[in-house]
Amino acid sequence: MTDRSYIANLQLKEVVANMMRRVVMLCVVLGLLWSGAISGLAEQTTLRIIGPWGPEELPEFQPVIDEFERQNPDIRIEYRTGRIEDIAVILLTQFAAGMTPADVIDVSTPWFIVEQARKGHLMELSVPKDAFLSGLLDRVTIEGKVYGVPWSGGFTIIEYRKSFYANHGLPEPRQSQTWDEFVALLNRIRTMEGVKTAIASGNGVGWPFTSVVENFIIAFGGPELHRDLTQGDIKWTSPAVRQVFTKYLLPLLQQGYFGEPEDWEAAVKLMWDGKYGLYFGDSTDAGMLQPSEDWGCAVLPGQKGVVMWNDWWFVPRYTSVPQAAMRFIEFLVTQGQAIAAKAGSVRCPTSTKVPLEVLSPAVKEVYELVADKVVLPDMDDTVGGEFQTTMWDQLKLLWATPTEQTLDTILQELQRAREATLGR
């Protein structure tokens, strides 16, 4: 073999050896990457959450889920729909057995959180008090320990369609400065052709009637009366409470200003279609009505306070993934409501971290309406227990038989139920 051939052969062997080394290194790298991918998939945590959003409502919360998963790729959210009235029995049964159907759960009733926390079923949460509206966390705090995180909610107000009033040459409800002006407007509405009557009556679970009653108590008894009733500091049978009904609400029911009770969603849509002039409902109803810029809101003349409800998140102590659950809670506290607002949610934030400029036009209009009002807790949600279901059932009787005799029976029953629930 010539020297030149020998050298060429050595060079070829070196090239082949280098290629083999590179192939081996590539296989090692690919193996590591594949192993890491498999390991990553195996280590991904599934976090089960239950919330109130059904298929039509979920798009307003889905961006929150998507962003959390983007920031936490090791956690996958498994979402399930469930409202407290539908899942309460399941929760109570599983908690009693040391189990839970989800790792993070949303409810609309702070009393349920307090009740379950006292029984030892919930985990304590770390939440800065300045992260939410003043006093809000007090509703889910026991001996300095916080067991719930507020979510966004809505205000219980009068809602109506602006074009209905413009097309008929009527002043909008929020322009009524006195009770007499408001009643005069109702009279004009209920005598119009094609209109059933002035005010739609929502029915269903029972809470729509509480929206009417709470607004009347605040408007004609004052925020203090509403607060005292909620806390148990004044009786339902007191003259001050009875007068709100006999002087203002009962005459409207007796004289047909309120329509026949209908499912609340149907009542809202009938109002929107011009069959009623207004509805005592919820600010979040703006999300189901189009065009949303035609939606208007008001309170009763002279009303100095307004009820705000909101949802609450909590973590059962029986979760198998407590660290993932706490990361989700922290995300909700620091970023969640702002993300939902930017996505166009019609819910009103309870978080102090949400800039006003990201709110939808409807939510901005609500905040303009309530800017100078005392914000009060939803009464039946706050008291809860037997009182809540009793209030729902008893107010249906008032709409069915609006007499003073029926009223007195109802007030006595509400007082009995509150004493059974609060002890006073």
NUKOL-965331 format. One record per residue: residue in one letter; x, y, z of N, C-alpha, C in turn. Coordinates in steps of 0.02 Angstrom, whole numbers, plus 50000, padded with zeros to 5 digits. Layout:
<rs>
AXYZXYZXYZ...
</rs>
This chain:
<rs>
M500434994050000500005000050000500445006150000T500285010749955500685016749951500545021150010D501025025750022500935030450079500295034550069R500175036550006499575040749994498935036850009S498915030349989498325026250002498235025050076Y498805024150111498785022850183498495028950220I498715034750199498475040950231497725041950216A497525040550154496825041350135496385036550176N496655030450187496265025550225496175027850297L496725030550325496685033050394496175038750399Q496185043150351495715048850351494995046350347L494875041250306494195038550298493965035450364K494425031750397494245028750461494065034050513E494445039650512494325045050560493645048350547V493485049250483492835052250465492265047650489V492335041150476491815036450497491745036350573A492315036550608492305036550682491955042750708N492105048550677491785054750698491025054450687M490835051550629490125050950615489785046450665M490115040950684489835036350733489755039650800R490285043550819490225047050884489635051850884R489535055350828488985060150824488305056650826V488265050850793487645047050795487485044850865V488015042450900487915040250970487685045951014M488015051851006487835057751046487125059851031L486935059650966486255061550946485735056950978C485895050450978485435045651008485355046851083V485925048551115485905050051187485465056051201V485565061451161485185067551170484435066351158L484285062851103483585061351088483275057051143G483675052451169483425048251224483265052351285L483715057051300483595061351358482985065751348L482925068551288482345072751273481705068751278W481695062851250481105058551252480935056551323S481465054851360481365052951430481075058851470G481335064951455481085070851490480375072351473A480205071251408479515072651387479035067751422I479225061451422478805056451455478755057951529S479335059751560479325061351631478885067251644G478935072451600478535078451609477795076951605L477615072651557476905070751551476675066951613A477125062651637476935058651695476855063051757E477235068451762477225072651821476705078251817Q476355079051761475865084351755475285082851803T475105087951842474575087251892473905089351863T473385085551877472705087351858472375090751918L472145096851908471815100651960471065101051942R470655098151984469935097951972469605104152004I469235107851965468885113651993468145113351974I467725116052018467005116552005466825123852007G466475126151955466265133151951465555133651925P465255139651928464545140351909464425141251835W464955141851794464865143551724464665137451682G464085137951650463865132851603464185134051535P464005130051485464315130651418464265137651388E463695140951398463605147651369463995152951406E464125151851471464455156851513465205155751519L465425149551506466125147751518466625152051479P466465154551418466955158651382467205164651422E466835167151471467085172751510467595170551562F467595164051580468085161551628468635157551596Q468525155051535469015150951501469695154351493P469715160951478470375164251473470775163851538V470435163551595470785162951659471115156051664I470735150951644471015144151644471605143651596D471505146351536472035145851484472675149251507E472615155051537473225158751558473565155251616F473175152451662473475148751717473865142751691E473575139051645473925133251617474545135351578R474505141151545475095143551508475665145151556Q475505148251612476015150051661476225144151704N475815138951706475955133051747475875126751704P476335125551659476275119851612476255113051646D476455112751710476445106351745475765104851776I475275109451766474605108551795474085108851740R473645104051739473095104051691472435104851728I472025109651707471385110951739470845106451710E470485103151754469895099251735469285102851763Y468895106051720468345110251743467675106451741R467265107851792466605104851794466105110051819T465515110351789464995115151808464605112651868G464475117251916464065115451974463915121552016R463275123052026463075128452071462925125552139I462965129752191462915127352259462255123752271E461705126252242461055122952253461035115952222D461495114652174461515108152141462015103352173I462545106052203463095101752227463145101452303A462715105152339462775105552412462745098552444V462265094452423462195087752453462815083552439I463075083952378463675080152360464265082252404L464355088852412464905091452452464845089052525L464255089752554464155087852623464275080352634T464045076352587464135069052592464865067152587Q465215069952538465915068152529466365070952584F466225077052606466615079952661466555075552724A465955073252737465845069052797466245062552793A466395060352732466775054252722467515055652711G467725061952718468425063652708468635063752636M468165065352591468285065452519468055072152490T468235073352428468005079352394467945078152319P467425080852286467345079852214467805084352173A468125089252205468575093852169469085096752217D469605099752188470155102452228470055109752245V469725113452201469555120452213468825121352191I468425124452234467705124752221467455131852228D466995133852183466685140452185465965139752210V465785144052258465085144452282464895151852288S464245153152291464005160052298463815161752369T463915157052415463665157852484464245157752534P464435163552560464985163752609464825159952673W464175159652691463985156052752464175148652747F464135145752686464305138752677465055137652691I465455142352669466185141852681466325142252756V466005146852790466115147552862465885141352899E465315138752879465045132752912465505126752903Q465765125752842466195119952829466895120952860A467115127152863467765128552895467735127052969R467185128853001467105127353073467105119853086K466885115953038466875108653045467555105553028G468025109753006468695107152991468785104352922H468325105952875468355103052808468755107152758L468945113252775469275117652727469985119552749M470395121252699471075123452712471095130952722E471535133152765471645140352775472005143152714L471825149252693472125152452635472525158552655S473055159852618473455165852630473255171152580V472905176352604472635181452559472765188352589P473095192852552473185199752576472515203352581K472385206552638471735209752648471615215552600D472145218752577472065224552532471955222452460A471915215852447471825213452379471095214052356F470635215252404469925215352387469575221352419L468955222452398468565227852426468555227552502S468545233252533468595233752606468055229552640G468265225552689467805221752729467565215152699L467735213952636467475208052602467715201552633L468365201252649468645195052676468375193452746D468095198452780467825197252847467275191952846R466925191352790466365186652786466585179352787V467225178152771467475171252770468085170452815T468125174652866468685174452913468435172052981I468805167253010468645164553076469265165053120E469215169053172469775169853219470425171653182G470365176253135470945178653099471175174353041K470845168653030471035164152976470535164652918V470805165352857470395166252798470285159552763Y469655158052745469505151552714469195152152645G469115158252620468825159152553469145164952517V469145164652451469405170052409468835172952367P468705179452372468165182352333468305182152258W467775180952220467815181552148467355187352128S467305188852066466885194352042466145192552052G465715197552044465005196352055464575201452019G464035203452051463585208152019463185212152070F462865217352047462445221552090461715220152076T461315219852129460605218852124460265225652112I460035226752052459795233352032459185232751986I458925238451966458395238651914458745238651846E458495234651800458775234651733458215235751682Y458405238651625457905240251574458255241251507R457845241951455458115243051387458025250451370K458575253851357458565261051346458125262951287S458165259151232457785260951172457035260351183F456815256251230456105255751246455835262551268Y456215265951309456005272451335456085277951282A456625277551244456735282551191456195282051138N456025275951118455525275051065454815277151086H454685277051150454015278851175454005285651208G454545289351203454565296051231454505296251306L454795291251340454755290751413455435292251444P455445295151504456075295951539456315289151565E456955288151567457215281751592457115281351667P457055275351695456945274551767457455278151811R458075278451789458575281651832458475289251835Q458025292051795457895299151797457345300951848S457005296051875456485297351926456825299451991Q456655305452014456965308152074456555306752137T455915305552130455485304352188455075298052177W454775295552231454345289652226453745291052182D453455296852189452865298652148453045298752074E453625301352056453835301351986453925294251961F454205289952003454325282951984453665279351972V453175280252017452525277052009452165279751948A452235286251935451925289151875452205286051812L452855284751812453175281451754452905274351746L452825270751802452555263951799451845264051772N451455269051790450765269651766450745270551690R451205274651664451225275751592451425269351555I451885265651584452125259451552451575254251549R451225253151604450755247551606450125248751566T450015254951545449425256351503449585256451429M450225255151411450425255151341450195248851305E450015249651242449795244051201450375239151190G450235232751199450745227651188451165226051249V451075229851303451465228851364451035224951414K451315219851444450935215951494450795220051556T451325222851584451265227451641451955230651651A452045234251706452645238351713453275234351731I453205229651778453795226351806453745218751797A454265215851769454285208551762454445205251829S454145199451841454265195751903454655189451888G455275189251907455685183251897455555178051950N455555171851931455435166351978455945160951965G455855155251994456315149651984456515146952052V457165147352067457405144852132457085148852189G456945155252179456635159252231457005165652245W457645165952228458045171952245457845178152207P457535177952147457375184252113456915188752155F456465185952195456035190152236456425193552292T456955190252316457365193452368457705199752340S457845199752275458155205652244457685211652249V457045210552237456545215952243456505218352315V456425213652361456325215452431456925219152460E457525216752445458125220052472458195227152446N458025228352383458055235152356457545239652392F456955237252404456445241252439456645242652511I456935237752545457155238752614457695244152617I458165243852571458705248852571458445255752553A458005256052503457765262552479457325266052531F456895262252565456395265452608456495264052682G456985260052699457175258952768457885261252782G458275261852728458965264052734459445258152737P460085259352719460585254152724460645251152794E460515255352845460565252952914460055247552929L459445248352903458925243352915459115236752881H459365237152821459585231152786460145227652825R460625231552849461185228752886460945225652952D460485228952986460235226353050459845219853040L459455219352986459085213252971459575207552956T460105209052919460595203952901460965201352962Q461115205853008461505204053067461065201453125G460405202253118459965199853171459855204853226D459975211253212459915216453263459225219653266I458785218053220458095220553221457645214953196K457025214753222456575209353204456225210753138W456085205453101455705206053039454995208553053T454745207453112454065209453130454035216653157S454595220153158454605226953185454205231653139P453925237153168453545241953128453935244953070A454595246053081455005249153028455045244652966V455095238152977455135233352922454445232752889R453945231952929453265231052903453055236952860Q453245243052880453045249052842453325249152772V453925246552763454225246252696453775242352649F453505236952674453065232652634452385235952623T452065238152678451375240552673451315247152636K451825251352640451785257952609452025258052537Y452495253552520452815254052454452725247752412L452935241952436452935236052394452245232852386L451895232052442451245228752440450745232152393P450685238852394450215242052347450375240652274L451015240252256451205238652186450985231652168L451065227052214450845220152201450085219752196Q449745223152240449015222852241448705225952179Q449025231252153448735234952097448995232652029G449355227052028449555224051965450135227151929Y450565230751965451155233651933451675228251918F451665222851956452115217151944451745211851903G452095208951855451805203751814451765197051851E451445192251819451415185551846452125182551848P452295178951902452965176051907453125171351848E453715172251819453955167951765454685166151780D454925161051748455625159451754456035165751743W456545166951785456885173351783457215174851716E457485169851683457795171051618457265173051566A456685169851570456135171651525455895178651540A455865180451604455645187151624456125192551597V456765191251601457265196051575457175196951500K457085191551465457025191951391456365195251371L455835194151410455205197551395455265205051407M455615206951459455755214051470456135216951411W456625213251387457045215551331456625216151266D456115211951261455685212051201455115217151207G455115220951261454615226251268453955224151299K453925218251328453305215951361453245218751432Y453805220651460453825223951525454295229951519G454205234651565454625240651563455285240051599L455295235951651455915235151690455895228751730Y456465227251761456535220951798457035222051854F456865219851915457345219951970457775213751964G458365214651937458785208851923459505209851944D459945207851900460655207651917461055210951862S461575214451880461965218051830462285213351779T462405207051798462705202351751462235200251695D461585201851702461115200151649461295203651583A461685209051588461895212651528462255208051479G462565202751505462935198251462462495193951418M461845193151435461405188951395460955193151350L461055199751349460625204251310461025208051258Q460785208151197461125211451142460645216151106P460885222051085461555224651095461655227051167S462215225451197462325226951268462325234351283E462495238551232462495245751245461795248551254D461285244551239460585246751248460335245051318W460755241651357460565239651425460665245451473G460165246751515460215252151563460085249651634C460305253451684460215251351753460025257251797A459705255851853459465261051898459355258051967V459245262552016459015260552082458375264452097L458045262752151457435266252169457595273452190P457125278052182457245285052201457475285652274G458015289252284458275290352352458655284552382Q458765279252344459105273352371459855274952381K460095273952443460775275852460461245269852467G460985264052457461405258052461461225253252406V461645248352395461515243452342461835236752363V461495231352347461735224752365462215222152311M462775219552334463245216252288463335209052311W463255204452265463405197452278464055195852241N464395190852264464985188452227465095181152244D465475177852202465655170852214466275170452258W466385164352284466945163152329467275156452311W467935156352311468305150152299468575147552365F468575140952373468875137952432469215131352414V469635128952459470005122752448469825117752503P469505112152485469365106852535470015103952562R470035102352624470645099552654470785092452627Y470305089552592470395082652567470675082452497T470885088152469471195088152403471835084052405S471965080552350472585076552345473155080652315V472995086752292473505090952261473495097952293P473645098552357473595104952392474055110452364Q474645108552342475105113652315474835116652250A474575112452206474285114952144473665119252159A473275117152207472675120952226472865127852251M473385128252292473595134752320473895139252265R474225136152216474485140252161473915143252121F473375139452112472795141952075472455147552115I472405146752181472105151952224472515158352219E473175157652223473615163552219473535167052151F473455163152098473355165852031472695169652028L472175166852058471525170252058471565176852095V471935176952150471995182952191472385188452154T472925186652122473375191652093473205193452021Q472935188851981472835190251909472145188651882G471795183951914471195181051885470665185951862Q470455190551907469905194951890470085199951835A470715202051833470935206651780470915203251713I471105196851710471085193051648470365192251624A469915190651670469215189951651468915196451626A469095202051659468835208551639469085210451569K469715209151555470005210751489469665206551435A469435200651454469105196151405468375198151393G468145203551428467465206051417466945203551466S467155200951523466675198451573466205204151595V465565202551604465085207551628465015207151704R465425203151736465435203051809465825209051835C465635211251895465965216951926466525214451972P467145216751963467705214352003467635216152076T467875211652119467945213152190468685214552206S469115213152158469825214152167470025221452158T470495223652199470755230452192471305230752140K471455225052109472005224652060471765225751988V471115227051979470845227551911470795234951890P471155237051838471115244051815470425245451785L470145251251798469485253051774469445253051698E470015254551664469995255151591469885248551556V469965242851591469865236451557469155233951565L468725237451602468045235251613467625236251551S467125231851542466665232551486466225238651496P465925241351443465495247251449464925246251499A464615240251499464065238951545464295239251618V464875236351631465135236251700465325243351721K465605247251676465765254251692465125258151709E464585256851673463955260351686463695258451756V463775252151774463555249951841463955253551895Y464615253951885465035257151936464885264651941E464695267751886464495274751889463865275551930L463395270751923462765271051959462875270152034V463315265652054463385263952125463965267552159A464285272152123464885275452149464785278752217D464185281752228464065285252291463605281252337K463535274752325463095270552364463485266252415V463155264752471463435260052519463355253052491V463905249252486463865242452460463715237752518L463175233852509462925229352562462955222152539P463035217452585463055210352566462365207752548D462345202852505461715199552488461445196152551M460835197952571460575195852635460495188352642D460145185152595460015178052603460645173852594D461105176252551461745172652544462165173252607T462125178952641462535180152700462275176352761V461615176752772461325173252830461315165652816G461075163852756461095156952734460655152252773G460845145852772460495140652809459745140452797E459375139052850458645138452845458325145052825F458645150552846458355157052830458325158152754Q458855156252719458875157452647458305153952610T458225147552622457695143852587457005146152609T456945148052672456305150552697456125157152663M456615161552657456485167952624456265166852552W456605162452517456415160952447455695158652442D455515153952486454835151052483454295156052505Q454435159652558453925164052586453765169952539L454265172652505454135178252461453715176252401K453735169952382453295167552328452565168152350L452445167152414451755167752440451515174952436L451965179652447451775186752445451565188652375W451905186152324451715187552255451055184152237A450945178252266450325174552251449715177552286T449815179752349449265182552389449505188852424P449515194552390449795200652419449305204352466T449185201352524448745204552574449155205852637E448895210252680449245211752743449255205552789Q448725201652786448715195552827449265190752806T449335189852740449885185652715450555188552734L450625195052727451255198452744451445197052816D450985197852863451145196852934451365189652947T451035184952914451245177952922451945176952896I452105179952839452765179352809453305182352853L453175188352879453665191652923453805187552985Q453285184553013453375180253072453805174153055E453685171352996454055165452976454785167152961L454915172952931455595175152919455975176252984Q455635179153033455945180153099456115173453132R455645168753128455765162153157456365158753124A456405159053056456945155853020457615159053034R457615165753041458255169053056458505167253126E458035166753174458235164753242458505157653242A458195153353201458435146453197459125146053166T459275150853122459925150853087460465154553126L460295160553150460795164653183460755164453260G460185162153285460085162253357459815168853382R459615173253336459335179753357458915182653299
</rs>
